[in-house]
Amino acid sequence: MRIDRVKLIAEMARKMMRVSDLASASGVSCVTISSARSGKSCKAETVERIACALGVDVMEIMEDSSAEARR
């Protein structure tokens, strides 16, 4: 699964969260958060944890399927 990096960064900014804040809140490592912010794919469980920590639905931060098809 791939998180949309722009949506993730925007949501983190709205919540005023740094990578370390999101890592602590989600139980996901800073390295994994940074990887997601740079557009790398991650496990479904990781996406769920990040979305939960941000207080959003998973679909709000997921990459558009049409964008994924272009890769």
C-alpha positions as CSV (number, residue, x, y, z in Angstrom):
1,M,0.0,0.0,0.0
2,R,1.2,3.5,-0.7
3,I,0.3,6.6,1.3
4,D,0.0,9.8,-0.8
5,R,3.0,11.8,0.4
6,V,1.4,15.2,-0.2
7,K,-1.7,14.2,1.8
8,L,0.4,12.8,4.6
9,I,2.6,15.9,4.8
10,A,-0.5,18.2,4.7
11,E,-2.3,16.2,7.4
12,M,0.8,16.2,9.6
13,A,1.0,20.0,9.1
14,R,-2.6,20.4,10.0
15,K,-2.1,18.5,13.2
16,M,1.3,20.2,13.8
17,M,3.0,16.9,14.0
18,R,6.7,16.2,13.3
19,V,7.9,12.8,12.1
20,S,8.9,11.9,15.7
21,D,5.4,13.0,17.0
22,L,3.7,10.8,14.5
23,A,6.0,7.9,15.2
24,S,5.3,8.1,18.9
25,A,1.5,8.4,18.4
26,S,1.3,5.6,15.9
27,G,3.9,3.1,17.3
28,V,5.6,3.2,13.9
29,S,9.3,4.0,13.6
30,C,10.6,7.4,12.4
31,V,12.3,5.6,9.5
32,T,9.0,4.1,8.4
33,I,7.2,7.4,8.7
34,S,10.0,9.1,6.7
35,S,9.8,6.3,4.0
36,A,6.0,6.9,3.7
37,R,6.6,10.6,3.4
38,S,8.9,10.0,0.6
39,G,6.4,7.8,-1.3
40,K,7.6,4.3,-0.5
41,S,5.0,1.6,0.0
42,C,4.2,0.1,3.4
43,K,2.1,-2.5,5.1
44,A,-1.6,-2.1,5.5
45,E,-1.3,-2.2,9.3
46,T,1.2,0.6,9.1
47,V,-1.2,2.8,7.0
48,E,-3.9,2.0,9.5
49,R,-1.7,3.0,12.5
50,I,-0.6,6.3,10.8
51,A,-4.2,7.2,9.9
52,C,-5.4,6.4,13.4
53,A,-2.7,8.6,14.9
54,L,-3.7,11.4,12.6
55,G,-7.3,11.0,13.4
56,V,-8.3,10.4,9.8
57,D,-9.8,7.6,7.7
58,V,-7.3,5.4,5.9
59,M,-8.8,6.5,2.5
60,E,-8.0,10.1,3.3
61,I,-4.3,9.5,3.1
62,M,-4.1,6.8,0.5
63,E,-2.6,7.4,-2.9
64,D,-5.2,7.6,-5.7
65,S,-5.4,4.2,-7.4
66,S,-5.0,5.9,-10.8
67,A,-1.7,7.4,-9.7
68,E,-0.5,4.0,-8.5
69,A,-1.4,2.4,-11.9
70,R,0.9,4.9,-13.6
71,R,4.0,3.6,-11.7
